[in-house]
Amino acid sequence: MNASIMTRRMRSAQHGPAKLVRKIWGLVTDRQLSRSYYPDEPTKSKPRVLAELLWWLLRSGEINGYYYVYGLDRKSVDRTRELLPYRRFRRIRNRRNFRTGRAPFNYVCLLRDKFVFSQFVGSLGLATPRSLALLDASQVTWLDTNQSVPLAAIVERPDVTLDGFCKKLGGIQGDGAFPLRIEGGSLHVGHDKITVPELAERLTDRYLLQQRIIQHDTMRALHPSSVNTVRLITFATATSVELFAAALRVGTHGKSVDNWAAGGLIISIDPQRGELRGEGFYKPGYGGRAWRHPDSGIEFQGFKIPYFFEAIELVSRLHGYLRDIHSIGWDVAITPDGPTIIEGNDDWEGGIPMVLEKDFRTRFLALYR
């Protein structure tokens, strides 16, 4: 690669070259970010790590923030051929997902808006949380009556009891999501009682209030404060819908969300057996690997997921209605009565299967031939 191409790639990155180098230096020197996920194995020297991070930047135009969780700091294992630079992964994924074909539109909007998605799934009679209301800082629209009232009216009916969860309509990675309970004319977020003005401060965008999911006791035992969801990635081929990867996302330390970006754990699921395999991984900056849940102490290896194969059947059926979207990452909750679809993501996180799947690159690129 010649110098002009390297320079163009660095300039096309989100920050200037100096800031990029400082970020990379942080990956080498920051105790949290430079923590090895494999401390019992021989690891590379810091100059070697720095050189490899700079080389990744020059080749791909991005910082490899997942360098350590990928295990690239190990001397004895070379995983680079199994991985894709994230920008290249996104470009390949998005090019097919946004392809419009003969129609002058695409279907990803059905996934991006959580309200639209819930209405679509519900219209097909498939399991999904019931949508109760749309809220913002000034008003609430009750969906059972299609009536909009000032936000203050949310507590004017002391006979109404609702236990739900609020999400930004276009939110990602659990950003801004919070539990909301309305009981006896009072508002509660988790264990805290709040006022209407305090609720308005939380509603920085338009939110969807959905009925709280009661998860299966087996899933709840892992971490009761969050709904611990199965992430299934499916691809629509010319003739069928195929499962590409499966993982479990589990919350930690009493948090109400299970998102990896919020400090949750990801664990691979054996798609043939419907049970966890291996260890769990924190996102960089939150920790390393874990063989047991840090709060409940439950061991991951061999932990069976209830209704796992029913979950695959459910998302495959739904993807069949959305065949123009090539790949979708599904978040599925497991309830006492079976799986329920929380959301579908055309912009699914590629880092999770790249951490957990040993042959990601080969299998992923094969689906784009």
C-alpha angles and dihedrals in degrees: 000000000000125000096253092057091048091051093049092051092050092048091049091056120099095261135034120268094262093053091046091053091049090052091050090049087055090055089055100043108027109100094218099041094042095049111131117233088208105047093159092062128074109269133199123262119261092250089054092048091048091050092050093048091050091048091051089051093049094047099043106020092237141092114250098227090170094058094118099038087052086056093237091142091070118105097209101048128060112194099163093106090056094054139072127210105255095239091054091047091051093046092053094043095046096044091063097036092052095044107124099194112190095343120078091231142048134224102236090101087073088064101037097061110062093204094050090046094051091049091049095049092044091051089060092053092244122143114269134138114280114253112228108175149345115235141185133164093282109034149012126220114205108214097205091061101021088229124143119208135168113281090246088067090068088089099036094096108067090182092064119093119184130171110192150138126243122217133174109253091235099024124137134199092013092295109173095352117144141165116254127193124185113197133156092350092306133111123225131186106193106313094337125096111220138186128239092255089052090051090050090054089057093050096078091151138014110299137197118219112208131181112268115259116238103212128210113275090241092057093041091055090066094059118342097193094068136042100246107215138201114233111211121181115201132183126207109223127186092275110018150002114264131196110237104177141350130203140162122232116204129185122229141203096019097301117152094226131061097207119140089224090058096054099276126140129248121209128182119245120213101233092205096052103027093230137112119267129197127344135325124251130214120212112258111283095029102071143289131267128330129195093189132034107268093225108031096031092223113154114237102208109094095003105152120226111220115232091004096146091044087055091055090049091049097052092041089055092050093046087054088068090051101046092144088070102077100202133016133183109214127202109208128183121206113225129182088263098046141279123336125193114237099178146329124228126202086184094055120173109265094189093072097060091038088059095044105032116071096202100037099135096049094047094042096050091045088065091058100054 
